[in-house]
Amino acid sequence: MGSSSSDTPHYEKVPEGWCISTIGEVFNLQAGKNISANDIHECSQNFPYACYGGNGIRGYVNDYNRDGKFPIIGRQGALCGNVNFAEGKFYATEHAVVVTCFAGVNIEWARYILEAMNLNQYATATAQPGLSVATVNEVEFMLPPLNEQCRIADFIANCFEAIESLTTQANDLRLTLDKAKSKILDLAIHGKLVPQDPNDEPASELLKRINPKAVASCDNPHYAEPYDLPDGWTWCKLIDICTFLSRGKSPKYSETDTTYPVFAQKCNLKEGGISLEKAQFLEPTTLNRWPDIYHLQTGDVLVNSTGTGTVGRTRLFNESCLGNYPFVVPDSHVSVIRTHGEIVSELLLSAKLFKRQ
């Protein structure tokens, strides 16, 4: 290895037995070779070797130019400086820098230390970021003794394994909780969650008071067992219990005014909640197109009307998210369900009327 020193202004304290070195003194960095895009395939069937580019595996090829265990640094693209780890036979392109360790360096430790260096910070600030091998070779770091490298690598591997196990357990728990939530909601909408009180006013009377024109029924031929209604319940149409049921409108957005936010399914109806953080705003001259009925209110059920994978997602609006805004209106991709005051709007969220929750 080249010369090294434990005396440097870049580090306040170097652990005993460690020294300061550079990447170029400890590792040999060499970019791979160019390969035609036509020779890279998405599927590994009939093409057994992974092909590494600047951002990791690009695809699979029928030839290889490296065999062994190597950290790989991406040197081209937005993710340049990222570190992957290849083992066995693989092909490295000109955008993948293969790292070979000199004697006295543990390969497993090397992969972790290179990743921890955040090499992307040394990339050129251009439209197509790039990482110079010459620049990387000059990056300093603290080098521990070989035996300590091995202990560090083993400890990190054990920690990551434990984290992976906890992540798997957390995912399993999340699935269990989702199933429990679904079961509770299913019981609720079928009248099996809480005891019935014969003294309660029948739902048919409630429906008459809300909407005298609504037709109440205790029997719906479209639903068979196990959807028989509990005593006192009634079938009705959604529109029978709503004071407002409509999709929003296509707004004209302002480029300068930030007074009147628009609730859009892409920006605001998020996984797990709602937010106006990334809202766009109405052009003030178009306010006459938005009567008060379109101003969202606490208790409004908002439904994604479009969007692959998100259509049917529902959220409950609360005016507390308005902050200092006077009101917010929905765009044409959001449907608004505003129930009559005697109807608990949260019930619609549990009724599984829509595709996604």
Disulfide bonds with the S-S distance in Angstrom:
none
